[in-house]
Amino acid sequence: MTDHEKLDDGAKRWLDRPGSVDIIFWILCLVCGVLFLADAFYVKHPHFEVEYLFGFYALFGFVFSVGLVLSAKELRRFLKRGEDYYD
């Protein structure tokens, strides 16, 4: 008997319950919001003037993460192979 078969006893785990994923999502949103607001309560020692802006690192990370995902989606057009590539 494999480990997967041992876990598949039909019992619902906490992530299987309705609403559990929503709770995790909203907790993550709350943590991100608190960290964004925490930017106002510490002393910054920036190298560039733009780093003085409130929430710069959060906005910078968000914009470039979205940009990375969008550029990867476009890059997929050039790199993907057909369904029968290995046949």
The first five atom37 places (N, CA, C, CB, O) and aatype in JSON, in Angstrom:
{
  "aatype": [12, 16, 3, 8, 6, 11, 10, 3, 3, 7, 0, 11, 1, 17, 10, 3, 1, 14, 7, 15, 19, 3, 9, 9, 13, 17, 9, 10, 4, 10, 19, 4, 7, 19, 10, 13, 10, 0, 3, 0, 13, 18, 19, 11, 8, 14, 8, 13, 6, 19, 6, 18, 10, 13, 7, 13, 18, 0, 10, 13, 7, 13, 19, 13, 15, 19, 7, 10, 19, 10, 15, 0, 11, 6, 10, 1, 1, 13, 10, 11, 1, 7, 6, 3, 18, 18, 3],
  "atom_mask": [
    [1, 1, 1, 1, 1],
    [1, 1, 1, 1, 1],
    [1, 1, 1, 1, 1],
    [1, 1, 1, 1, 1],
    [1, 1, 1, 1, 1],
    [1, 1, 1, 1, 1],
    [1, 1, 1, 1, 1],
    [1, 1, 1, 1, 1],
    [1, 1, 1, 1, 1],
    [1, 1, 1, 0, 1],
    [1, 1, 1, 1, 1],
    [1, 1, 1, 1, 1],
    [1, 1, 1, 1, 1],
    [1, 1, 1, 1, 1],
    [1, 1, 1, 1, 1],
    [1, 1, 1, 1, 1],
    [1, 1, 1, 1, 1],
    [1, 1, 1, 1, 1],
    [1, 1, 1, 0, 1],
    [1, 1, 1, 1, 1],
    [1, 1, 1, 1, 1],
    [1, 1, 1, 1, 1],
    [1, 1, 1, 1, 1],
    [1, 1, 1, 1, 1],
    [1, 1, 1, 1, 1],
    [1, 1, 1, 1, 1],
    [1, 1, 1, 1, 1],
    [1, 1, 1, 1, 1],
    [1, 1, 1, 1, 1],
    [1, 1, 1, 1, 1],
    [1, 1, 1, 1, 1],
    [1, 1, 1, 1, 1],
    [1, 1, 1, 0, 1],
    [1, 1, 1, 1, 1],
    [1, 1, 1, 1, 1],
    [1, 1, 1, 1, 1],
    [1, 1, 1, 1, 1],
    [1, 1, 1, 1, 1],
    [1, 1, 1, 1, 1],
    [1, 1, 1, 1, 1],
    [1, 1, 1, 1, 1],
    [1, 1, 1, 1, 1],
    [1, 1, 1, 1, 1],
    [1, 1, 1, 1, 1],
    [1, 1, 1, 1, 1],
    [1, 1, 1, 1, 1],
    [1, 1, 1, 1, 1],
    [1, 1, 1, 1, 1],
    [1, 1, 1, 1, 1],
    [1, 1, 1, 1, 1],
    [1, 1, 1, 1, 1],
    [1, 1, 1, 1, 1],
    [1, 1, 1, 1, 1],
    [1, 1, 1, 1, 1],
    [1, 1, 1, 0, 1],
    [1, 1, 1, 1, 1],
    [1, 1, 1, 1, 1],
    [1, 1, 1, 1, 1],
    [1, 1, 1, 1, 1],
    [1, 1, 1, 1, 1],
    [1, 1, 1, 0, 1],
    [1, 1, 1, 1, 1],
    [1, 1, 1, 1, 1],
    [1, 1, 1, 1, 1],
    [1, 1, 1, 1, 1],
    [1, 1, 1, 1, 1],
    [1, 1, 1, 0, 1],
    [1, 1, 1, 1, 1],
    [1, 1, 1, 1, 1],
    [1, 1, 1, 1, 1],
    [1, 1, 1, 1, 1],
    [1, 1, 1, 1, 1],
    [1, 1, 1, 1, 1],
    [1, 1, 1, 1, 1],
    [1, 1, 1, 1, 1],
    [1, 1, 1, 1, 1],
    [1, 1, 1, 1, 1],
    [1, 1, 1, 1, 1],
    [1, 1, 1, 1, 1],
    [1, 1, 1, 1, 1],
    [1, 1, 1, 1, 1],
    [1, 1, 1, 0, 1],
    [1, 1, 1, 1, 1],
    [1, 1, 1, 1, 1],
    [1, 1, 1, 1, 1],
    [1, 1, 1, 1, 1],
    [1, 1, 1, 1, 1]
  ],
  "atom_positions": [
    [[0.85, -1.17, 0.0], [0.0, 0.0, 0.0], [0.9, 1.24, 0.0], [-0.97, 0.0, 1.23], [1.8, 1.36, 0.83]],
    [[0.64, 2.15, -0.93], [1.46, 3.36, -1.03], [0.98, 4.41, -0.04], [1.43, 3.93, -2.46], [-0.1, 4.31, 0.54]],
    [[1.81, 5.43, 0.14], [1.44, 6.51, 1.05], [0.19, 7.24, 0.56], [2.6, 7.51, 1.2], [-0.63, 7.67, 1.37]],
    [[0.06, 7.37, -0.76], [-1.12, 8.06, -1.31], [-2.39, 7.28, -1.01], [-0.96, 8.25, -2.83], [-3.42, 7.88, -0.69]],
    [[-2.33, 5.98, -1.11], [-3.5, 5.16, -0.82], [-3.87, 5.23, 0.65], [-3.26, 3.71, -1.23], [-5.05, 5.17, 1.0]],
    [[-2.87, 5.35, 1.52], [-3.13, 5.47, 2.95], [-3.88, 6.76, 3.27], [-1.82, 5.41, 3.75], [-4.77, 6.77, 4.12]],
    [[-3.54, 7.85, 2.57], [-4.19, 9.13, 2.83], [-5.57, 9.21, 2.2], [-3.32, 10.26, 2.32], [-6.4, 10.0, 2.64]],
    [[-5.82, 8.42, 1.18], [-7.09, 8.5, 0.46], [-8.13, 7.6, 1.12], [-6.9, 8.1, -1.02], [-8.63, 6.66, 0.51]],
    [[-8.45, 7.91, 2.38], [-9.43, 7.11, 3.11], [-10.84, 7.7, 3.04], [-9.0, 6.99, 4.56], [-11.74, 7.21, 3.72]],
    [[-11.03, 8.73, 2.24], [-12.34, 9.33, 2.08], [-12.63, 10.45, 3.06], [0.0, 0.0, 0.0], [-13.63, 11.16, 2.91]],
    [[-11.77, 10.63, 4.05], [-11.97, 11.71, 5.01], [-11.59, 13.04, 4.39], [-11.16, 11.46, 6.3], [-10.61, 13.14, 3.64]],
    [[-12.37, 14.06, 4.7], [-12.07, 15.38, 4.17], [-11.0, 16.06, 5.01], [-13.34, 16.25, 4.13], [-11.07, 16.07, 6.24]],
    [[-10.04, 16.62, 4.34], [-8.99, 17.38, 5.0], [-9.46, 18.83, 5.12], [-7.64, 17.29, 4.21], [-10.52, 19.18, 4.6]],
    [[-8.69, 19.66, 5.81], [-9.14, 21.03, 6.08], [-9.18, 21.87, 4.81], [-8.24, 21.69, 7.11], [-9.96, 22.81, 4.74]],
    [[-8.37, 21.57, 3.81], [-8.43, 22.33, 2.55], [-9.58, 21.87, 1.66], [-7.11, 22.21, 1.8], [-9.94, 22.56, 0.71]],
    [[-10.15, 20.71, 1.94], [-11.28, 20.2, 1.16], [-12.6, 20.83, 1.6], [-11.37, 18.69, 1.29], [-13.58, 20.8, 0.85]],
    [[-12.63, 21.38, 2.79], [-13.88, 21.97, 3.29], [-14.2, 23.26, 2.53], [-13.77, 22.25, 4.81], [-13.29, 24.03, 2.2]],
    [[-15.47, 23.49, 2.24], [-15.85, 24.73, 1.54], [-15.45, 25.96, 2.36], [-17.36, 24.74, 1.26], [-15.7, 26.02, 3.57]],
    [[-14.85, 26.91, 1.72], [-14.5, 28.16, 2.38], [-13.08, 28.22, 2.92], [0.0, 0.0, 0.0], [-12.61, 29.3, 3.26]],
    [[-12.39, 27.1, 3.0], [-11.03, 27.11, 3.55], [-10.07, 27.9, 2.67], [-10.52, 25.69, 3.72], [-9.24, 28.65, 3.18]],
    [[-10.18, 27.72, 1.37], [-9.3, 28.44, 0.45], [-9.6, 29.94, 0.49], [-9.45, 27.89, -1.0], [-8.69, 30.76, 0.4]],
    [[-10.88, 30.28, 0.62], [-11.25, 31.7, 0.73], [-10.64, 32.32, 1.98], [-12.77, 31.86, 0.75], [-10.19, 33.47, 1.94]],
    [[-10.63, 31.6, 3.07], [-10.05, 32.11, 4.31], [-8.55, 32.34, 4.13], [-10.3, 31.12, 5.48], [-8.03, 33.37, 4.56]],
    [[-7.87, 31.4, 3.5], [-6.44, 31.58, 3.26], [-6.19, 32.79, 2.37], [-5.84, 30.31, 2.61], [-5.27, 33.56, 2.63]],
    [[-7.0, 32.97, 1.33], [-6.86, 34.11, 0.43], [-7.01, 35.42, 1.18], [-7.9, 34.03, -0.69], [-6.2, 36.33, 1.0]],
    [[-8.03, 35.53, 2.03], [-8.26, 36.79, 2.74], [-7.21, 37.03, 3.82], [-9.65, 36.79, 3.36], [-6.87, 38.18, 4.09]],
    [[-6.71, 35.98, 4.43], [-5.61, 36.16, 5.39], [-4.37, 36.66, 4.67], [-5.31, 34.83, 6.13], [-3.68, 37.54, 5.18]],
    [[-4.09, 36.11, 3.49], [-2.94, 36.57, 2.7], [-3.12, 38.03, 2.29], [-2.76, 35.69, 1.45], [-2.16, 38.8, 2.34]],
    [[-4.33, 38.42, 1.9], [-4.6, 39.83, 1.55], [-4.39, 40.73, 2.76], [-6.04, 39.99, 1.02], [-3.83, 41.82, 2.63]],
    [[-4.83, 40.29, 3.93], [-4.65, 41.07, 5.15], [-3.17, 41.24, 5.49], [-5.39, 40.4, 6.32], [-2.73, 42.34, 5.83]],
    [[-2.41, 40.16, 5.4], [-0.97, 40.23, 5.68], [-0.28, 41.18, 4.7], [-0.34, 38.82, 5.61], [0.56, 41.98, 5.11]],
    [[-0.62, 41.1, 3.43], [-0.03, 42.0, 2.43], [-0.4, 43.45, 2.72], [-0.49, 41.61, 1.02], [0.45, 44.33, 2.59]],
    [[-1.63, 43.71, 3.1], [-2.05, 45.07, 3.43], [-1.33, 45.61, 4.65], [0.0, 0.0, 0.0], [-0.91, 46.77, 4.66]],
    [[-1.17, 44.79, 5.68], [-0.45, 45.22, 6.88], [1.0, 45.51, 6.56], [-0.55, 44.14, 7.98], [1.55, 46.5, 7.04]],
    [[1.62, 44.67, 5.76], [3.02, 44.91, 5.38], [3.15, 46.16, 4.52], [3.58, 43.71, 4.64], [4.15, 46.88, 4.63]],
    [[2.16, 46.43, 3.67], [2.17, 47.65, 2.86], [2.09, 48.88, 3.76], [1.0, 47.65, 1.85], [2.81, 49.86, 3.55]],
    [[1.21, 48.84, 4.75], [1.07, 49.97, 5.67], [2.27, 50.1, 6.61], [-0.21, 49.82, 6.49], [2.57, 51.2, 7.08]],
    [[2.94, 49.01, 6.89], [4.12, 49.05, 7.76], [5.26, 49.86, 7.14], [4.6, 47.63, 8.06], [6.2, 50.25, 7.84]],
    [[5.17, 50.11, 5.86], [6.19, 50.9, 5.17], [6.29, 52.31, 5.74], [5.9, 50.96, 3.67], [7.32, 52.96, 5.61]],
    [[5.23, 52.78, 6.35], [5.23, 54.14, 6.91], [5.9, 54.22, 8.28], [3.8, 54.66, 7.01], [6.14, 55.32, 8.78]],
    [[6.2, 53.08, 8.9], [6.64, 53.09, 10.29], [8.09, 52.66, 10.51], [5.77, 52.22, 11.08], [8.45, 52.29, 11.63]],
    [[8.91, 52.7, 9.49], [10.33, 52.41, 9.69], [11.17, 53.4, 8.91], [10.66, 50.96, 9.27], [10.7, 54.02, 7.95]],
    [[12.4, 53.55, 9.32], [13.31, 54.5, 8.69], [13.94, 53.85, 7.47], [14.4, 54.97, 9.69], [14.5, 52.76, 7.54]],
    [[13.83, 54.54, 6.34], [14.38, 54.02, 5.1], [15.79, 54.58, 4.88], [13.46, 54.37, 3.9], [16.09, 55.71, 5.27]],
    [[16.64, 53.78, 4.27], [17.98, 54.21, 3.89], [18.18, 53.89, 2.41], [19.08, 53.5, 4.77], [18.94, 53.0, 2.06]],
    [[17.48, 54.64, 1.54], [17.47, 54.28, 0.12], [18.75, 54.72, -0.61], [16.26, 54.9, -0.56], [19.48, 55.62, -0.17]],
    [[18.98, 54.06, -1.72], [20.09, 54.43, -2.59], [19.62, 55.4, -3.66], [20.7, 53.18, -3.24], [20.4, 56.22, -4.14]],
    [[18.34, 55.32, -4.04], [17.77, 56.17, -5.08], [16.59, 56.94, -4.52], [17.34, 55.33, -6.31], [15.94, 56.49, -3.58]],
    [[16.31, 58.1, -5.09], [15.23, 58.97, -4.6], [13.85, 58.31, -4.7], [15.21, 60.27, -5.38], [13.0, 58.54, -3.85]],
    [[13.64, 57.5, -5.72], [12.33, 56.88, -5.92], [11.99, 55.93, -4.77], [12.29, 56.14, -7.26], [10.81, 55.65, -4.53]],
    [[12.98, 55.43, -4.08], [12.74, 54.51, -2.97], [12.13, 55.19, -1.76], [14.03, 53.83, -2.58], [11.7, 54.51, -0.83]],
    [[12.1, 56.52, -1.73], [11.45, 57.25, -0.65], [9.92, 57.18, -0.75], [11.91, 58.7, -0.64], [9.23, 57.44, 0.24]],
    [[9.38, 56.85, -1.92], [7.93, 56.82, -2.11], [7.29, 55.77, -1.21], [7.59, 56.54, -3.58], [7.84, 54.69, -1.01]],
    [[6.12, 56.11, -0.66], [5.39, 55.19, 0.2], [4.97, 53.95, -0.59], [4.15, 55.88, 0.83], [4.34, 54.08, -1.64]],
    [[5.3, 52.79, -0.1], [4.91, 51.54, -0.73], [5.68, 51.22, -2.0], [0.0, 0.0, 0.0], [5.21, 50.42, -2.81]],
    [[6.83, 51.83, -2.2], [7.59, 51.62, -3.43], [7.92, 50.15, -3.66], [8.87, 52.43, -3.41], [7.71, 49.63, -4.76]],
    [[8.44, 49.48, -2.64], [8.86, 48.09, -2.82], [7.68, 47.17, -3.1], [9.61, 47.6, -1.59], [7.81, 46.23, -3.88]],
    [[6.55, 47.41, -2.47], [5.36, 46.6, -2.73], [4.86, 46.82, -4.16], [4.24, 46.94, -1.71], [4.55, 45.86, -4.86]],
    [[4.79, 48.06, -4.58], [4.33, 48.36, -5.93], [5.33, 47.85, -6.98], [4.1, 49.86, -6.1], [4.93, 47.31, -8.01]],
    [[6.61, 48.03, -6.71], [7.64, 47.56, -7.62], [7.54, 46.04, -7.79], [9.04, 47.96, -7.11], [7.58, 45.54, -8.92]],
    [[7.42, 45.32, -6.7], [7.31, 43.87, -6.76], [6.05, 43.42, -7.48], [0.0, 0.0, 0.0], [6.09, 42.47, -8.26]],
    [[4.93, 44.09, -7.22], [3.67, 43.72, -7.86], [3.73, 43.95, -9.36], [2.52, 44.51, -7.26], [3.37, 43.07, -10.14]],
    [[4.2, 45.13, -9.77], [4.25, 45.47, -11.19], [5.17, 44.51, -11.94], [4.73, 46.92, -11.38], [4.81, 44.04, -13.02]],
    [[6.33, 44.22, -11.4], [7.24, 43.34, -12.11], [6.83, 41.88, -12.04], [8.62, 43.49, -11.55], [7.17, 41.11, -12.94]],
    [[6.11, 41.47, -11.02], [5.58, 40.1, -10.99], [4.5, 39.92, -12.06], [5.0, 39.77, -9.59], [4.48, 38.91, -12.76]],
    [[3.62, 40.89, -12.18], [2.59, 40.84, -13.22], [3.25, 40.88, -14.59], [1.59, 42.01, -13.07], [2.86, 40.15, -15.5]],
    [[4.27, 41.74, -14.74], [4.99, 41.82, -16.01], [5.67, 40.51, -16.37], [0.0, 0.0, 0.0], [5.7, 40.13, -17.54]],
    [[6.22, 39.83, -15.39], [6.87, 38.55, -15.63], [5.87, 37.51, -16.11], [7.57, 38.06, -14.37], [6.15, 36.74, -17.03]],
    [[4.7, 37.48, -15.49], [3.67, 36.51, -15.9], [3.19, 36.82, -17.31], [2.48, 36.53, -14.91], [3.05, 35.9, -18.13]],
    [[2.93, 38.08, -17.61], [2.46, 38.44, -18.94], [3.51, 38.18, -20.01], [2.04, 39.9, -18.97], [3.17, 37.73, -21.11]],
    [[4.76, 38.45, -19.71], [5.82, 38.18, -20.7], [6.01, 36.68, -20.89], [7.15, 38.83, -20.26], [6.31, 36.24, -22.0]],
    [[5.83, 35.89, -19.85], [5.94, 34.43, -19.98], [4.8, 33.88, -20.83], [5.93, 33.76, -18.59], [4.99, 32.94, -21.59]],
    [[3.62, 34.47, -20.71], [2.5, 34.03, -21.55], [2.78, 34.32, -23.02], [1.21, 34.73, -21.12], [2.45, 33.5, -23.88]],
    [[3.38, 35.46, -23.31], [3.72, 35.79, -24.69], [4.87, 34.91, -25.2], [4.09, 37.27, -24.81], [4.87, 34.5, -26.36]],
    [[5.84, 34.63, -24.35], [6.97, 33.8, -24.73], [6.53, 32.38, -25.05], [8.01, 33.79, -23.63], [7.17, 31.69, -25.84]],
    [[5.46, 31.95, -24.42], [4.92, 30.6, -24.66], [4.51, 30.42, -26.11], [3.72, 30.34, -23.74], [4.61, 29.32, -26.65]],
    [[4.06, 31.48, -26.76], [3.67, 31.38, -28.18], [4.84, 30.93, -29.05], [3.14, 32.74, -28.67], [4.64, 30.21, -30.03]],
    [[6.03, 31.35, -28.7], [7.21, 31.01, -29.5], [7.82, 29.67, -29.1], [8.24, 32.1, -29.37], [8.44, 29.01, -29.94]],
    [[7.67, 29.27, -27.87], [8.37, 28.09, -27.37], [7.54, 26.82, -27.33], [8.87, 28.37, -26.02], [8.1, 25.72, -27.27]],
    [[6.22, 26.93, -27.36], [5.41, 25.72, -27.2], [5.48, 24.84, -28.45], [3.94, 26.1, -26.91], [5.7, 25.31, -29.56]],
    [[5.31, 23.55, -28.23], [5.33, 22.56, -29.3], [3.91, 22.05, -29.53], [6.29, 21.39, -28.96], [3.04, 22.21, -28.67]],
    [[3.7, 21.45, -30.69], [2.4, 20.89, -31.0], [2.12, 19.66, -30.15], [0.0, 0.0, 0.0], [3.01, 19.11, -29.52]],
    [[0.86, 19.24, -30.15], [0.47, 18.09, -29.33], [1.17, 16.8, -29.77], [-1.05, 17.89, -29.4], [1.48, 15.95, -28.94]],
    [[1.43, 16.67, -31.05], [2.04, 15.44, -31.56], [3.54, 15.6, -31.81], [1.35, 15.03, -32.86], [4.1, 14.91, -32.66]],
    [[4.18, 16.48, -31.09], [5.61, 16.76, -31.29], [6.46, 15.52, -31.06], [6.07, 17.87, -30.36], [7.4, 15.29, -31.81]],
    [[6.16, 14.72, -30.05], [6.98, 13.56, -29.73], [6.48, 12.27, -30.39], [7.03, 13.37, -28.24], [7.08, 11.21, -30.2]],
    [[5.4, 12.34, -31.16], [4.85, 11.12, -31.8], [5.62, 10.73, -33.01], [3.41, 11.3, -32.18], [5.3, 9.73, -33.65]]
  ]
}
